[in-house]
Amino acid sequence: MLQRNGSGLNLDMALRRWKVGLLGAGFICEAHAKALNRRSDIELVAVCDHARDKAAEAAARFGIKHVFSSLDDMLADELDVVHVLLPPDRHIDAARRILQSGRNVFIEKPMGLTSAECQALVDYAGEKKLKLGVNHNFLFLPSSGKLRRDVSDGTLGKLDQVTINWLYPLGLIQSGPFNNWMLKDPRNLFFETAPHLLAFVMDLVGPLDRVQAFVGRPIDLPGGARVYRHWHVHASKGHTAVDLVLSFTSGAVDRSVRVRAHGAVAKCDFDRDLYYRDESTGYGMLFDNFLRGIHIARQIGFGSATNVLKSVLGTLRKAPDADPFGESIGRSVNCFYNTLQGKLDSRLEGQFGADIIAECERIINCVEFDAPQNQNKPAVVSLAQQPTVLVLGGTGFIGGHLVRALVTRGLAVRVATRGLASAQMALAGLRVELVQGDLTDPGFLDSALENIDVVYDLAKAVGTRWEDYYKHDVLVTRNVAERALAKRVKRFIYTGTIDSYYSAKEYSH
């Protein structure tokens, strides 16, 4: 028999402990795992990734019981919810399989790549009576919440203009890997980033009435793909004008929502989680500008002080709120589980996610894309002679220039890479030998070092902590150097990364 406490809550429901699995152990996995581990009603049971070593590393770091490399195998485990943290083109298929198994689903944005598939998934979840949530995490920052409150309660007055900026450099365009999903089609970059902006639009003003879209600053990438680094969307909702501006070029960062209304101007800087409201004081021109400036400075100063305190405490506790991005995901995850047994928050509902993808499609359909100019660029050309130079990390920004310089000087070069397709794109047209393998594998290294006189080691370690760099940089480099000595390589040239110096601070704690 169900018992109820004094507040009318179902006690069994209050004591419910959700068993959760993570599908995908990439970059975003850390933020989700940290948020989940902070909740007493969550048991993080499983993590799955086709690269089992990545899943095992995540499991060790976050205390996850079971490791899988197959979704079907993970779904054989006892789970209530699965977080889908895969590349966007795999979201719909994975989510449908999870719903078929009888589990609730929480998907990273974008929900999918077509509104028809997204709507079908929403309908299927409804038929199965399961919850389908989509993470549009920036909506849950404190600064976003203040803007949302001031719009909804009429504090700002009737909206006249909403401008949302995503001016944020994208390193992939500079250095690859160029086979990344985002770069395979000019539409993909918009699908990856625009849902953040359109989530603000849909939450503040609802579906748009009219839409125009323009693209600029095209660049042709190795492998034949073309990317547009500037996007400008001009739209309207009733009497409210809406502008979305996206730029992926190098420069200062501005990720913000600015609202002009009849009573005030408000700005939410969601990159730094800062919010301020600028409104008339009523003291006349002589004092109004001064008092408004003071008021804005106080709001920004208080917000900045609050954020640095949260960052320090969050870092010490290793909590999600150590930075705005982690905090936004933590708050979104908390909201999902707080409403999982009732009606999901409207900002998390699958229908909201599907409507955002429909808006993305409308915008993309307004754009005319030109064909890339380098579609017929030749692939990597095989070597006729035995290589004497081995380059590790030859597909990166510096590595690519090094390989070209060596080939230009007439040297026979072998490039060791983790991803053959990406290397073929990055080094297209060059006469080099490509070998694919893992630098931690002695057998692969011995084969790659065969007949080599000189090794250039520019392999990049990826991590945020000293332990990451120690494992993927220090130990791997030592392994490479030891194998090079054993193979009697004449010269070994190594370059590190300044990131490891910053991460060492955490190691001292």
DRENRO-714237 format. One record per residue: x, y, z of N, C-alpha, C, O, CB in turn. Coordinates in steps of 0.05 Angstrom, whole numbers, plus 5000, padded with zeros to 4 digits. Each point is the difference from the previous one (the first is absolute). Glycine has a CB too. Example, Ala and Ser with C-alpha at 12.3 -4.5 7.8 and 13.67 -1.06 7.14 Angstrom:
526448865156498250245000501850245000502150005013494149775012
503150444961501650245001498550225014501050225004501449654953
END
This chain:
501749765000498350245000501850255000502050015014494349745010
502950454960501650244998499450185024497750045008502349934943
502150135061499750185023500750294992501650044982499649595049
497550564982500550284993500950155025498949955022497750044941
505350195034500950155023498250255004498150034985506749815008
495950335026498350225007499650204977498050144999503549815047
500550074935499750194978498549884976499750134980504650085035
494849534989498549884978501749864980499049914979497750445027
505949624998501849874981500049705004499949915023502950504975
497449454981500249715001502749925011502150074988494749884973
503349915061502549945014501749824983502550034999495350035045
500949744943501549824983501350144977502349954992494649695020
501750564977501150164978502250175010502150044986493549964991
504150115047502150175011502649855005502250114998494350175023
503249464985502449845005501049864975501949845002496450095045
500550124931500849874975502950074993500950235002494449794982
506349775009502750044992500349914972499749764993502050175054
498950264935500149954971502749874992502150095009494850304983
502949404993502449874989500550114972498349974982501049615046
503150544968500550164976502449894985502049915012496150495010
501749604951502249934983500850234982498250164992500449365009
503950504991501050214982500849874974501749825000499950465039
497349814939500749904973501850204987499050204989496749545007
506950215003502050184990501850105022499050105020497850044944
505849845032501950075021501850234990502450015008497549525010
499150644965501550224989500050245019499649985024499349874931
501650395033500450255015497750055019500450075024502250114938
494949805029497750085016499449805022498550075019499750164941
502949535039499449805021500850105028498649945019502249704946
501550505037500950095026498050175014499449965024505250024959
494350225003498050185013497649855009498950065022502750314949
497449445013497649845008500749835024498449985019499950024934
504049875047500749825022500350155026499149915021503249794946
499050535032500350165024497350095011499649985025504850184958
493849925000497450095009498449765012498750035021501350334944
500249415023498549775010501149905026498549925018500549954935
503750145050501249905025499450185024500549925023503149884949
495450445023499450195022497249945011499350115021503650244958
495549485008497349955008499849745017501249804992497150454967
500349775063499749765017498049804989500049775008501150525031
497249804942498049824988500949874974498449884986498150405036
506149744972501149894975502149795007501850055017497350394958
500849345011502149805000501149984972498649894982499349855058
504550354955501250004974501149714995502149935011499150574991
497349354983500449714998501949924977501749835003493850115016
504350204957501449904977500850234982498850214999498649375003
504850374983500950184979500749834975501249795003500550555031
497649764943500449854975501350184979499150234996496949475015
506050204976501250144977501349794982501149805010499850625018
499049634946501149804981503049975005501249794994495350314972
504850125044502849985009500049925030499750175017501950194949
498649395039499749895027501950135020499350035023499149544957
504150505011501950115019499050275010500550075023503249694953
495050405007498950265008497849955021499850155020501350064935
497249595041497949945019501249915026499050075022497949814940
505249965037501349905024501250225016500050015024500949554953
500350645009501250235013497950165014500450095023503349924943
494050045021497950155012498949855025499350125020499550084935
500949545042499049845023501950025024499050025023498849664944
504850305028501950025022499950285013500250025025502749644953
496850545006500050275011497550085015500250145020502749984942
494849775030497550085012498649785016497750035007501850304956
501949465042498949785017497749864987498149935014503450325025
498649704935497849874986500549705000502249914994497050504977
498849435035500449725005500749844975501949854999494850195038
501750004941500349824977500950164975499250234996497249475023
505250164965501150124975499149834976500249765001503850435024
495049954954499149854976501050144975500650245000495349615025
504450004954500650114974497749964980500250084977504749835031
492949985002497649954983497650105015499649945023502649664955
496150555008497550105012498249775008498850005021501550424952
499549385009498349775007500949865026498349925016500850014935
503550055052501049885025499350175024499349905021504549894953
496550475023499350185023497149985007499250015023504550304964
494649674992497149995005499149745013497849985010501650324951
502449505040499449765015500450045030499249835016502249904944
499950495047500450075028497450125012498250074985506850015007
494949955034497750115013500250305000501650125016497949475013
498950554955500250294997497250124999498149874991506350084984
495450305034497550154998500250224980498050064986501149845061
503350234950500450224982502749974986501949905012495350415018
502949774945502550014985500450274989498250114987501549405002
502750615015500750264988501449944974502049864999498550365047
498549904932501149964973502050234995499250224996496649544987
506850175017502150204998501749944975502550045001497650025049
498649864929501449934975500050234980498850215005499849325002
502950454971499850204979497150024990498549815001506250094985
494450345006497250054994498849824979497649945002503350525010
500649454969498949834979499249725010498849844986503950424981
498149685058499349735011497950025023499349805012505450054976
494350395017498250045023497449844996499149865018502950594989
496749594970497349894997499949705001498449895015500550504957
502949485014500149705000500549905028498749815009502950194944
500450115061500649915027497750045019499349835016505650274975
493850145007497850065019497749814995498749925019502750574982
498049464974497849814994500549735011498249875011500850394947
503449645040500749735011499750005030499249805012504050124949
497650305051499850025030497050005008499249875019505250384983
494049914984497150015006498749734996498349915015501650574972
501049384991498949734995500549815023498549825005502250264947
501649965062500749835022498550075026500249865020504350094959
493950275020498550085023501350195019499150035023498849544973
504250574995501550195017499350294991499450054977504349615030
496450525013499850284994502650104987502149885004494750185035
503050164947502350104984500550305006498150165001501049494963
503450425038500850295002502250044979502249895002496750145048
500450134929501850034977501450275001498750215006498349494967
505550305020501450264996499050134975499349874980504849955043
495850454977499150144976502349974979502349965007494950375020
502149694947497350024989498749735002501249794999500250574970
495949645034498549765003500549814976500349765004496250495023
503549864949500449844976500650194977500650245004496449395012
502950274960500650164976497750054982500250164980504349665023
493250065002497650064985497650025019499949855019501949924940
496550425037497750035018498149764998498749935020501650574975
499549384982498349774997500949775018498349875013500750264939
503649815048501049795017499750075030499349835016504050054949
497150385042499750085027497149985009499549905023504450414972
494249774988497249985008499149715003498549945018500750494958
501849405006499449725002501049885026498649835012501650134938
502150135059501149915025498350095024499549855019505150154961
494550265019498350105021497449845001499149935022502850534971
496949484984497549855000500549725010498349895015500150384946
503849615032500649725010500450005030499049815013503250094943
499250305055500350015029497350025014499549895021505050324973
493749954993497350035012498449744999498749935020501350544965
500349384994498749744998501049805021498549855011500950234940
503249945054501349825020499750105028500749875019502650004946
495550385038499750125027502750035014500249955024495149864979
506750274982502750055010500750294997498950144983502449395006
500650565028500850284998502450034980501949845000496650235048
501250144936502150064980500750305004498550184995499749484972
504350385044500950275005502350074982501549834990497150125057
501750314947502250104983501450225016498750185010498849714947
505150105044501650195015500750254985501650004982500349625043
496750604981500850274991500950155024498650175011498049834950
505849945048501050065027500350305006499650085023502649494975
498450604982500550285006497450145010500250215013503449804952
494149875030497550125010499849985031498350135012499649754945
503849965055499849955029502150155016500149965025498049604964
503550604999501950175015498550205016497850094992505749854973
497650155058498750215016499450254984497950125003504449705037
499750264943499650244984497749974980498450194996506549915009
494949664983497849954981497350005015498050104990505149634981
496950175053497650005017499050285006497650055000503849515019
500550624987499250285006498850134975498050145003505749895031
497549934943498950114975497249894995498250154994506449904987
495149695022497449874996497950115018497850054992504649544994
498350455040498150115020499250294992497750075001504449645035
499950454957499450284994498350034974498550204998505849935025
496049694959498350004976497249915006498150124992506049794979
495749865044497449885004498250165019497650014997504549554995
499150585028498450155019499550294992498750155014503049555021
499350384941499550274990501850215010499650244995495849625001
506750075020501950195011501250174978500450245003500549465035
499850174939501350144978498050154983500850194986502849475014
493950265000498150114982499849854974501149784998499850665022
497649664961499649874975502649984984501450204997493849975002
505449604991502649954986499950134972498149984985502549595040
501650564969500350124973502249864984499649954976499050495043
503649494993502349874986501349805018500650055023500150374950
499849345015501649795014502449944982499649924977496349885047
506550244986502449944985501749795015500750045023499350434957
500649315007501549785012502649964984499949954976495849835042
506550244996502749974987501349745009499949925023500650584975
500749374982501849775005502650064984500449904978495749765029
505550515004502550084988502349865014501050095020497250374966
502549315003501649815015501849854981499049854983497550105053
506250084966501849864981499749705002499649895021503650494983
497049494973499949714999502649894990500850034977494349985014
506449865028502649904994500149784979502049984985499250135061
496649744951499949794980500550114972501249874983495649885046
502250494965500450124974502950054994500949984977494650235026
506049855018502950064997501749754997501749984983497550445043
500249394992501949775002498849734998501449805003501350495024
494649694969498849744998499649875027500350135021501749824934
497349795046499849824977497750074981497850065009504249585020
498750354945498250104980497849804993498250064983505550225000
496449485028497949804996497950015023498349835001504949884973
497150505043498050045022497250044988499850134978503850065052
494449714983497250034990499350284993498750054980500149555047
502050594989499350284996500950124974498850184989501349875059
502149844941501350114976499349854974500950084979502750085050
494849634973499549844977497950124981500049944976501049675051
497450584983498050134984499650285011500150035024497649524965
501950654994499850285010497650035019500050195016502149974942
495949675040497750025018500649905028498750095019498449854941
504849885042500449875026501050205021499249975024501949614952
500550615017501050205019497750165012500150075023504349954952
493650035008497650155010498449825019499150095021500850194937
499749475034498549815017501449965027498649965020499749814939
504350255041501549965025499750235019499749965024503549764951
496950535015500150235017497350155003499450105021505449944966
493749984991497650175000497949915020498550175009502549924943
498749655054498049935020500250145027498050065013501949504965
502650515030500450165024498550274997498650085018505949694991
495950364968498950264995496949984997498550175011505849984968
494949665005497149974995498549915025497650055003503449844950
500449985066498749935025499250255015497950025012504749554991
499250634997499450265012497650134986498250105013506649965000
495349944960497950124985497349875006498050145005505349974959
496649635034497549855005498950045028497650025004503849654962
500550355053499150045028499050285005498250045016505249614998
497950554973499350285006497650104983498350145010506449935001
495249854963497950124983498449784985497850074990505150335004
498049355006498549794986500849974971501950134991494349965040
502449744953500749964972500050264984498350175005499749374999
503850484977500350244984498050024978499049804990505950205021
494450254981498150044979501450014972499249864982497850395050
505049924966501550044975502949945005501150065022495650284961
504749554997502849935003501650064975499149944978499749705054
503550494971501950044978502749915011500650035024496850364955
504349505004502649915009502150054979499549984976498349675052
504650434981502250054982502649875011500349995025497550454961
503949474997502649895008502350144986499650124979498149435029
504650445004502450124989502549885010500049815016497550614979
504849694997502749915007500349704996500749855019499550525015
499349524941500449724996502949925000501750174993494149824980
504849775035502749894998499849714992498449855011503350475025
500049604945500149724991502149855016502350095002496250054951
500749645058501749845018501249774985499049914980498250235059
505049754972501149754989497949785000498549975020506150164997
495249734961498049804997497650094983498349844992503149995051
498550444950498050094982497650135012498350104985503249554986
498250365055497750135013500350305001502250115000497149485027
498450544973500050305002498550075026497849895005502450174944
500950135066498850105024499650304998501750144989500449495038
495650464983499450295000500450105029498749915018498050064943
505250225042500750095026498350235011500250065024504449804965
493750254995498150215008497249924993499549914977504050445018
494649675024497249964995498550235012500650085023499949414977
497550624986498350215011497149934993499349984977504450375018
494849625026497149944997498450245010500450095022500449414984
497550614976498250225008497249894998499149904980504150465003
495349675039497349895002498250195016500950215010501049324987
495650395006498250155017497949825012499449794990501450614981
498249705052497749875013498150235008500550145019502349474999
495150424966498250225004501450264995501250044978496249705055
502650444987501450254997502949995011501350215002494350025002
505349535004502749975011501949914978499649794988498550105058
504050264950502149924981502049815014500650055024498950384949
501549375013501949815011502349974982499749964976496649805047
506250274988502449964984501849795014500650025024499150454958
501249345002502049815009502550044984500050014976496549655037
505850385001502550054986502049795010500649985024498550524972
502049354985502049795007502550064984500050054976496449615033
505950335005502650024987501949805013500249995025499050504965
502249364993501949805010502950074994501849845002494649824991
504050605000502750094994501550085026498850025021499750154934
504149865043501650085023499250285009499350174983504549545002
496350345041499350275010498949985028499949785012499250374942
500150085057498950015027497449845001498549984980503650475028
497349435015497749835004497650175009500350175018502749444994
494750344976497550125010497849804995499149964978502550515011
497549415033497749824999497950125019500249985024502649614965
495250544999498250165017497250034988499649954976504350305041
494249825000497350074991499550285009500250075024498249454979
500850664979499550285006497150064992499149954977505750185017
493749975025497150064996499550305003500850115021498049424995
500050594965499050275002497050005002498649894983505450294991
494949945048497250015004499250295005501650185001498349345018
497550524986499050285004501050125026500350245002495749644971
504649945047500750115026503049995006500950145018494749734997
505949964971502849965007501449844979498849884982500150145067
503749994953501749824984501349805019500850085022500250284943
499049395028501249795017502049834984499549954976496350045052
506349934985502049834986500749765018500650035024501250374951
498149375013501049755013502449914985499949914977495449965038
507050144999502549894989500249715009501149955022501350514977
496649364985499949725009502749864999500349785010495050204975
506750145002502749895000501350045028501549835009498950264942
498950135063501150055026497950015022500650065023502950204955
494049675015497850005019499750275015500150015024500649494982
499150714978499550275011497550114988499449964977505650115029
493550085011497550124991499950295011500650045024497149514974
501450634986499450275010497650124986499349924977505550155035
493950115001497750144989500650305000500950115021495949534996
502850494961500550284997497350154995498749964980506049955001
494550255039497550144998500250285012501850065016495849504987
500650614988500150285008499550035030498449855012500050294943
503150055057499750055029497950215006499050035022505749844984
494650294973498150215004501150265011498550185008498249474998
506050374996501250245012500950214979501450185007500149535030
497750264938500650194980502849954988501549845010495750495014
503349814953502449944985502650055016501949854996495650274963
502550085059502450075014501149775017502449955001496050525000
499849395013500849785018499349724990501249815009498250525028
498849664944499149734991502249834989500349775008495350434982
506049914992502249844988501949905021500949775000498750494958
501149925061501949925022498849785017501349805006500550674994
495749575009498849805018499549734986500349795012497550595013
501549634949499649754985502749854998500149765002496050444973
506149955019502649884999500849875026501049775000500350564966
498249805056500649895027498349755004501049805011500150665007
496449554975498249775004500949764984500149775010496150544999
504649734966501149784983502549895012500449765001497550454958
503949975050502649915011499549835025501449805004500850614978
495949675035499449855024499049724993500849805012498150625012
499349564957498949744992502249824989500149765008495550464982
506149894993502249834988502049935022500949785001498450444954
501349975062502049955022499049795019501549825007500050644989
495949565012498949805018500049724986500649805013496650565010
501949644952499949744985502849884997500349765003495750404973
506050005018502749904997501149895026501349795001499550554962
498749815059500949905027498749745007501349825010499550665004
496649504981498649755006501149774983500449785011495550484999
504749794965501149794982502749915009500649764999496850434964
504449995044502749925008499949835026501549815003500450604975
496249675040499749845025499049724993501049805011498150625015
498949564957499049744991502249844987500249765004495250434991
506249944988502149864986502149885019500849784997498550534964
501549855059502049915019498849765016501449805003500650665000
495649575008498849795016499549754982500449785009497550565022
501149714945499549784982502549844993499949764997496250494985
506149905014502549874993501049835024500949774996500350604973
498649745055500949855023498349755005501049805009500650635011
495849594974498249785005499949824975498749795001498650485031
504049814946499849864974497149974992499149794991505149965019
494350484993497250004994499550124972501850134988497249925061
498649904939499450114973500150304998500650114979496649495015
502350545028499850304999502750135002500250245006495349735014
506749894973502650125000500350194976501850175000500149425022
496350394958500050194977497150014990498449825005506550074983
494450334998497350034991498949774983497749935003503150564998
500949404981499049784983499349765017497949884997504950294966
499049765056499449775017497650055018498349825004506550074996
494950365010497750065016497449984984498049915010504950395018
497249804947497549994984499149714995497649955000503850484978
500549395017499349724996499049885026498149855001505250114962
498050115059499249905026497150085007498549845010506250185005
494750234979497350105006497949874981497849945009504250495007
498849534959498149874981499549715009497749915000504050394963
500449565044499749725009498349995025498249835003506350054978
496050305038498450005025497050054993498349875012505750305014
495550024956497250064993498749754987497749955005503550544989
500349374990498949764987499149795021497849904998505150194962
498949865059499349795020498050105020498549845012506049974982
495450455012498150115018497149984989498149995015505550325003
496249694956497349994987499549734986498049984986502350525008
501549315009499849754985497549845007498949864982506150135015
494150035027497749845008497350144996497949905006505049885028
497350474956497650154993500150104972500449844981499150295067
500150124948500150124973502750154998500750165017494349904980
506649874982502650124997499750314996498050104990503749474989
500450575030500250294995499850044970501149854984501850235057
495650134951499550054971502550034984500149944976495650275037
506549895000502550044986501549744995502050004985498350455036
498849334991501349744997498449814983501049794992501250295052
495349984952498249804986501049944972501150174986495150005041
503349584965500749924973498750164979501250064979499449495038
496950544988498650174980501450264996500150104978495649685035
505450345008501550254998502549954983500650174983497749985063
503049634958502449934984499349974971501550094982500549695058
495750084954499249964973499250264986500650044977497849505036
500350645002499350264989502550174993500050154980495749845047
506349984989502550154994501349904974501050154984499749925066
499349674947501149894975498350084976501150054978500749565047
495650424978498350104978500850284993500050074976496249635039
504450475005500950274994502750004986500550164982497050015059
504349654968502649974986499649944970501350124983500849725060
496149984952499449934972499050234984500850054977498249485037
499150634998499050234986502250204992500050114978495749835047
506150104994502250194995501949894979500750154981498950015066
501149594955501949884981498850004972501550044980500549685056
495450244962498750004973500050274987499450024976497849615040
503450584999500250274989502850064987500350204987496349955047
505349674971502750064993500849864974499149774995502050285054
500450084934501149884976503049955005501550185005495150054965
504249515028502749935005501449964973498949874982499949915062
503750324953501649964976501549745003500649915022499850594971
500349394984501649754999502950065008501050214992495949594972
504450035052502850045006501750014975499349884980500049895064
503050374958501850024977502149784998501249964979498150535024
501149365019502249815000499049715002501349825011501550525011
494849614966498849735002501849794987500049775008495550444993
505949874978501749814985502950005009501749904985495250154977
503750065061502750005010501049725003498649835012500650615011
503249494968501049735001500449905028500550155018501749924939
497549675046500449885027503049975006501750084983494049675012
504950155028502849955007501249814979498849804993500250265057
503450004941501449854980502049815013501550085017498050304949
500449375025501849795012502950064993500750114979495649565018
505450255022502950044996501249774984499149775002501150485041
501849814941501449804985502549905015501049794994497450424963
502549955063502449925015499449965029497950085009504950174959
499049635046499749945029500350265016501950144997499949394996
496250545024500250245016502349985020500649795011494450284984
506250165010502150025020499350205023501450025019502049874945
494350255032499150195020497249925009498249954983504650424997
496849615046497449945012498950255014501450115017499849394988
496350584989498750225014497649905015498249874988503450464976
498449725062497749945017498550265004501250205008501249415015
495050394973498550255002500250164975499950255001500849755048
499649874928500450144975497550124988500250134979503649575014
493950255019497550114989499150265014498050124992500749424995
502750545034499350245014501050254985501149984978499149775065
499350484969500750254987503050024995500950054978495250175044
505549744999502950024997501149754985501750034982498650245061
498649504964500949754987499550014970501749904985497449865056
498650344950499550024971502050174986500949934978494350005031
505550305002502050174988502849875000501550024980495950385035
503249455006502549865001500249784978502049994986498250095064
497749774947500049784980500350134972501649894984495549825045
501650504965500250134974502950104995501049984978494150165025
506149985018502750104998502049774995501850034984497050355046
500849394983501849774997499749894972502049934987497749975062
497850074941499549904973501250184979501149914981494749865035
503950494988501150204982503049974997501250054979495050265032
505249625011502949975000500849734989502449944999497850355040
497949554952500749754987500349765018501049794992501150484974
497149765060500349785019497649814998497750084994504950225036
497949444975497949805000498849985028501449935019500949814943
495150335040498850035026497849805005498449944982502650545015
499049415027497849825009498650155023501250115018501349464969
494850435012498450145020498349795015498549854988501450584985
500549555053498449825017497550165010500350225010503849515004
493650154983497550145008498049815013500149764994500750564968
497549795055497849855012497749974980498549805001502950355045
498350054937497750004981500950024971500950224992496349985044
502649594949501050004973498450194982501250144983500349385024
495950494996498450174983500650295005500350164980496149505021
504050425024500750285006502750074989500450224989496849765052
504749834961502750054989500050034970501450174989500549585050
496550094947499850024971498950274992500850114979498649405018
498850605019498950274994502150215005500550184983494949665028
505950155013501850215008502550014982501150224996497349725050
502549834943502549994985499449944971501849904986500649955055
495250214949499349944973502050134980500750235003494549745011
505549874966501850094979503049965006501650044982494950295007
504249605036502849975007500949714996498449815002501250565031
503049604960501149734996501149915027502450045006498750064945
497349775065500749905026498949715004498349924985501850565034
501049395001498949745007498550035026501050105020502849654957
493750165024498350015024499849735013499549804986497950584994
503049615046499649755015498150075024500450205013504249614973
493550025018498050055022500549815023500349764996496450404970
503349955058500349835023500150165026499650245000502849444972
498150185050500050115027502950025010501549814999493949995010
505450444999502750055009500749855026502349985007497550464971
498249465036500649845024500549714993500749845018496450475009
502649614948500449734991502949964991500750114979494449855008
506549895027502849964992500349874973501950074985499349895063
497049864945500249874974499550204977501550004980496949585041
499750604982499550204980502450194998500850074978494249905031
506150115014502350185000502449884986501350134984497050075058
502249554964502349874987499649994969502050044985498749685056
496950244950499550004972500350284988501150034979495849585027
502050595008500250284990502850105000500750174983494849915035
506349825000502850095002501949854982502450065000496650065047
500049694938501749844982501450184980498850144985498149465021
505850384994501850154982499950305003500850154982498649484986
499650465055499850295005502650115013501049885019493950074986
506050284985502450135012499250235019501350055020501249834938
495350265035499250245015497149985008498349934983505250354993
495949785049497250005009499350285010501450125016498849404997
497650594977498850255010497549935015498149904988503850384973
498149765065497749935017498450265007500850145018501749465001
495350444966498350235005497249905009498050154998504550134969
497349475041497549885008498750165023501450065020500249494965
495950535011498750175020498549845021498449824993501250534971
500949725061498549885022497550165004500050254998504249575024
493650054985497550145005499249945029499949775009498650194943
501050265063499249975028499550265014500650214989501949375012
496550405023499550245016501549985027500250205014495449864964
505549715028501349965026502949904995500649914978495049985045
506050144997502849914998500149704994501749914985499850465046
496749484982500049714996499549934971501149804989497250145057
500050224940499549954972502650034983500649834983494650335023
506250065000502550054985502249805007501649924984497250575014
501249435027502049805009499649744985501949874991498450355054
497149704953499449744987500350014970501249834988495750075049
502150324950499950014971502350154987500449994976494750005029
506550155012502350154989502649885011501749904985495550525011
503249595030502549925012500649704995502149934990497350425046
498649484972500549714997500149924971501649834993496050105050
500750194940500149934971502650084988501249864984493850195013
506050205010502550094989502349835009501849944984496450525015
501849465026502149825010499949734985502149894993497650335052
497949684949499849754985501250034972501449834990494550055036
503450354961501050054973503150025000501349894983494450355005
505349915032502950045001501549745005502149954988497150515029
499749375001501349755005500049824976502049874994496550165053
499349964938500049844975501950124979501249854985494050015025
505050414989501850124981502949935007501649954982495250435011
503949615032502749925008500549714992502249944990497750395049
498249514966500349714993500349964970501449814992495950075048
501550294944500249984971502350164989500350034975494849905023
506650195019502450154993499450244982501450064981501249515023
495350575003499350264987502250205006500950025023494149884979
505950254978502350185004499250265014501650115016500449704943
495650295036499250265012497049995008498349904984505250354989
495949845051497350015010499350285009501350115018499049414997
497750614972499350285005497250005011498149914987505050264976
496549955061497550005014499050285005501550175007499749395014
496250494975498750255008497749945019498549814996502850414960
498549935066497949965019497850214997499850134979503549685053
495150234988497850194999499950165026500449895022497049824948
502250555028499950175024497649945017500050075024502450294950
495649505015497749935016500849835025498850025021498449994938
504849825037500849825022501150165024499749905023501249744943
500350595029501050165022497750115017500250005025503750134948
493949965014497750095015498649785016499250045023500250324943
500449405021498749785014501549905023498949885018499150004939
504650185044501749905023499150125026500649895021503250054947
494950295032499150135024498149825016500149985024500550474954
497749415006498149825014501449775012499249905021497350234947
505749785020501549775010501150065028500249825017501050044936
499550395052501250085026498049985023500849995023502350314953
494249695017498049975021499549715007498449945017499550484967
END
